[in-house]
């Protein structure tokens, strides 16, 4: 893998590991100030989403790091593109119209897919 992959995938993995961990360990009341949409989702679904984000972050880093199952890294990045596409839909169907971060995460995940398949 090249340096560009490790920079983009590393930053993306850090973001998703942090966000996923918050969703797994914090209550809805604690998440509400930073995520206005949490009241529209049941707590078990929120916890599952956090677990998916943590596993996806591991999928970006671990397979290339250990050199096994190289297809998992682009699969994880594609999963993040799909996840953020769904997140945009959730934001736009609710009262929260702020999707700039989601669009940026889609772009970063798409670049990660490209870099992972290029190496």
BARO-332620 format. One record per residue: residue in one letter; x, y negated, z negated of N, C-alpha, C, O, CB in turn. Coordinates in steps of 0.2 Angstrom, whole numbers, plus 5000, padded with zeros to 4 digits. Each point is the difference from the previous one (the first is absolute). Glycine has a CB too. Example, Ala and Ser with C-alpha at 12.3 -4.5 7.8 and 13.67 -1.06 7.14 Angstrom:
! BARO-332620
A506650284961499649945000500449945000500550014997498650054997
S500749895010500449944999499649954997500349944999500350095011
! end
This chain:
! BARO-332620
X500450065000499649945000500449945000500650004997498550064997
X500749895009500449945000499849954995499650014996500550005016
X500349944987500049954995499349965000499749994995501650005005
X498550005006499349965000499550044998499549974996500949975014
X499650134991499550044997500050004992499449994997500650085013
X500649934988500050004992499849944997499750004995501250085006
X499249865002499849944998499349995000499649994995501449965009
X498750065002499250005000499750054996499549984997500649975015
X500150114989499650064996500149994993499650014996500650065014
X500449914988500149994993499649944997499750014994501550035008
X498749915001499649944998499350035000499649984995501249935009
X499050125001499350035000499950054995499449994996500549995016
X500550064987500050054994499949974993499650024996501050065011
X499849874992500049964994499349974999499850014994501549975006
X498549995005499349974999499550054998499649994996500749925013
X499750144995499450054999500150044994499550024997500449995015
X500750004986500150044993499849954995499750034995501350035009
X499249884996499749954995499349995000499650014995501449935006
X498750055005499249995000499750074998499549994997500649925012
X500150144993499750074999500150014992499550034997500750015014
X500349954986500150014993499549954996499750034995501550005007
X498749915000499549964997499350035000499750004995501149905008
X499150125003499350035001499950064996499450024998500649945013
X500550084988500050064996499949994992499750034997501050035012
X499749894989500149994992499549954997499950004994501350045008
X498649915002499749944998499250015000499850045005501249894998
X498650044993499350005000499849955006500349965002499650074985
X499449985014499749955005500149934998500149955004499150145000
X500749904989500049934998500749975001500049945001499150094990
X501450015008500749985001500249985007500449965001499950104989
X499349985014500249995008499649955003500249975005500150154995
X499149864997499649955003500349935002499849985005499350084988
X501349915003500349945001500450005007500149955003499950024985
X500350095013500450005006499750045006500249995006500850004987
X498550055006499650045005499349994999499750034996501250055005
X498849875002499349984999499550065002499450004998500949885004
X499950165002499650065003499950064995499650045002500849925010
X500050044983499950064995499450014998499850064998501349924999
X498449975002499450024997499550035005499550034999500649874994
X500150105014499650045005500250075001499850035004500149865001
X500650134991500350075001500050044993500249974995500549995015
X499050104990500050044993500850014998500450005004498550054999
X501249954990500650014998500450065002500650005001499049944989
X500050125011500450065002500349995007500550025002498850054991
X500349895011500249995007500649955000500550015004498350015000
X501249934992500649964999500650034998500549995002498749924995
X500750144998500650044998500350045005500650015001498949994988
X500050035015500250045006500449965005500550025003498550064995
X500749865003500449965005500749984998500550005004498449954999
X501250044990500649994997500550065001500649995002498949934990
X500250145007500450065001500250015007500650025001498850034990
X500249935014500250005007500549955002500550025003498350024999
X501249914995500549955001500750024997500549995003498649924997
X500950124994500650024997500350065005500650005001499049974987
X500050085014500250055004500349985007500450025002498750054992
X500549885009500249975006500749974999500450005005498449984998
X501349984992500749974998500550055000500649995003498949924991
X500450155003500550054999500150035007500550025002499150014986
X499949985016500050025007500449965005500350035004498650024994
X501249895000500449955004500750014999500550005004498649924996
X501150104993500750004998500350075000500550015002499249894991
X499950155003500350064999500250045006500650035000498849974990
X500250015015500250055006500649975003500450045002498449994999
X501249915001500749985003500650004996500550025002498849915005
X500650064986500550004995500350075000500650014999498949904995
X500150145005500250074999500150045007500350055000499149954989
X500449975016500150035007499550065002500250045004501049924995
X498250044997499650065002499349975002499849944998500850134994
X499049965012499449985003500049935002499649964997499950124995
X500949905013500049935002499449975003499949945000501350095002
X498350015000499449985002499649974995499549965001500550135007
X500149924985499649974995500149934999499549964998500650144996
X500549875008500149934999499549965005499749954998501550074999
X498849995010499649975004499250014998499649965001501350045008
X499050064989499350024998499849964994499449975000500750145004
X500349884991499849954995499949935002499649974998501150104994
X499749915012500049935003499349995004499749954999501650045001
X498550065004499450005004499450004995499549975001501050095008
X499649984985499550004995499949934997499449984998500950144999
X500349845002499949934997499749965005499649954998501450074995
X499149995014499649955005499350024999499649955000501450055008
X498850064992499350024999499749974993499449985000500850125007
X500249914988499849974993499849935001499549984997501250114997
X499849875009499949935000499449985005499749954999501550044998
X498750055008499449995004499450004996499549965001501150085009
X499350014986499550014996499949944994499549984999500650155003
X500549854996500049954995499749935003499749974997501350094997
X499249935012499749945004499350015000499649954999501550035008
X498650084995499350005000499749994994499449974999500750115010
X500249954985499749984994500049934998499549974997500950144999
X500149855006500149934998499549965004499649964998501650065000
X498750005009499549965004499350024998499649965002501350045007
X498950064989499350014998499849974993499450004999500750115008
X500449874989499949974994500049935000500049975006500450134988
X499749875001500149924999500749985001500149945001498950064992
X501550055007500749985000500250005007500050065003500249994986
X500049905014500249995007500750005001500349995006498649964997
X501550064992500849995000500350075003500050044996500049874994
X500250095016500250065003500749995003500350045003498649995000
X501449914995500749995003500550054997500450025004499349864996
X500350144994500550054997499850075004500550035002499649914987
X499350075012499850075003500350005007500350055003498749964990
X501049935011500250005007500850015000500350035004498749904999
X501350044992500750004999500250074999500550035002499649854994
X499650164999500150074999499950045006500450055001499349934987
X499850015016499950045006500649995004500350055003498549944997
X501449955001500649985005500650044997500450035004499149864999
X500750114990500550034998500050075000500550045002499649874990
X499350125007499950075001500150025007500350065002499049954989
X500549955014500150025007500750005002500250045004498749914999
X501550004995500749995001500350074997500550025003499549854997
X499850154994500350064997499950065004500450045001499449914988
X499650065014499850055005500550005005500350055002498549954995
X501349945006500449995006500750024998500450045004498949875001
X501050074990500750014998500150074998500550035002499649854994
X499450155001500050074998500150055006500350055000499149924989
X500250015016500050055006500649985005500150045005498649974994
X501649945000500549985004500750034998500450015004499049884998
X500750134992500650024997500150085002500550034998499549884993
! end
